[in-house]
Amino acid sequence: MIKKNKDFITVEISTGWISNDTRHALLDVIRRHPGDSELRLCLNSPETGLRIQFRSVKYGVAITEAFISDLEAIGVRVFPKGLLPSLA
């Protein structure tokens, strides 16, 4: 279980990005970088303009440059401290 603390990272994924392969790639990156920082996922639907944010209760991550680099390598956008771009 993840310790409650103020460190977290928000990972934004698009509904068009999701497939079995990309889902497995994301889970692989998360498992390779375990830590105490809370992981939040933001599911973005470009078609509808909706964003839904989830908080992982199963996985915590170590927010490092290697973690960020691995996420970017699989096409994931990352926002420290939950700073998501505005919809405006």
Secondary structure, DSSP 8 states (H G I E B T S, - for coil): -----S-EEEEEEETTT--HHHHHHHHHHHHHSEEEEEEEEEEEETTTTEEEEEEEEEEEE---HHHHHHHHHTT-EEEETT------
